[in-house]
Amino acid sequence: MDNVPYAHPAWIEIDTAQLRKNLQIIRQYIGKHPKLLLPVKANAYGHGLVPTAQHTADLVDYFGVSCLQEGAILREAGIVNPILVMGAIHAEQVHALAQYNLEVTISSLYKAKLLAEKSEQIHLSAPIKVHLEIDSGMNRTGMRVSTAPAVIEYIRNNSCIELVGIYSHFATAATPDDPFFNEQSETFLQFLQHHNLTDDSSVLCHFANSAAVACHPETHLDMVRPGLLSYGYYPRNDLPSDLHGIQPCFAVKARVSYFKTIMVGHGVSYNHSYKAKKQSRILTIPLGYGDGYRRALSNKSTVILKGKHYPVVGDVCMDQFMVDIGDDSGYVGDVVTIIGEDNGASITMEQISDTCDTIPYEILCGFNDRLPRIFT
Ligand SMILES: Cc1ncc(COP(=O)(O)O)c(C=O)c1O
């Protein structure tokens, strides 16, 4: 690591080979037909929007973003894959959406009309490509199956917008055997069949998120959208053996910024929530909740230094936190692993998210851009 010029004393390391391997395993698993959309919304689940897309563009068919801004950043960075904006759009964005050649999600007749009318007003040279979102039970966005046929007809009769996809999203795929999964599945699949959409090669039908990709091949259809799985995590405990090579590629590391010895009974950090039980060596680590290392980890997690775990002590601050290394040695400039592996010891994303009473998604997305992403 010493040959890498780190401009910042804390950083996120992305194992590029592992990220690519994850996508190759998924690609092999889904077989030849379905296309692969990699969700890169929310800074590519914290991995870094642009570098993640740049390092995977040859392995995926589509990228999925949440909003115009994320799509525009990818285009400005030279990404040419089709990009689907999965979140809602508004009228003022239509020109930029077209200019950046972004495909748009339509969730209502109102939005379809708005998009068509705005496109006509600004005289776009080509129709905007749209994916219709069907709400099969998530009750977030998407139109009900009963209202969708009228919207499909509207889009098909309008030369300013072109129907290229139709999709839905699972609410309970992360819970094995949840009966609602089958209900949703039936609702969407029956809708597609009833309207002959599965046979229509001009329209991509897509449905499967990570858990559905792994455990419900009947939902793979024309395209899959695995986010968490692509980044090496799995929301359940029943990952099929063909996917076992999938591993996380995300590590959080920092260089020790300060060292001091404290006496028995002395408190550490705000509120003195930790008091030394004996004379101890305390290291300061230069990242905190201002970077995404959650305050809930105060006195609850560890870091790894030279293959050994040491406890995080005292309250995590905005920009730094402290570690008690007892009588062991640690020096300013030493690299500690905060999430990831070092010399056979590991701190997993799941351990961190469990400690924070949340899910890996939220921890990943919570690491902001103050920490540089280093693609190794
Ligand atoms: C519409 C849509 N598709 C796919 C995904 C990917 O989900 P997951 O990361 O669980 O695979 C998401 C994530 O929130 C989503 O909103």
The ligand as an ORCA input file, in Angstrom:
! r2SCAN-3c Opt
* xyz 0 1
  C     -36.081     -0.187     -8.953
  C     -34.936     -0.908     -8.323
  N     -34.398     -1.950     -8.962
  C     -33.376     -2.639     -8.439
  C     -32.827     -2.314     -7.210
  C     -31.711     -3.149     -6.633
  O     -32.081     -3.781     -5.442
  P     -31.065     -4.733     -4.697
  O     -29.893     -3.897     -4.304
  O     -31.806     -5.258     -3.532
  O     -30.672     -5.783     -5.671
  C     -33.360     -1.233     -6.513
  C     -32.821     -0.871     -5.197
  O     -33.328     -0.229     -4.366
  C     -34.450     -0.510     -7.084
  O     -35.006      0.534     -6.446
*
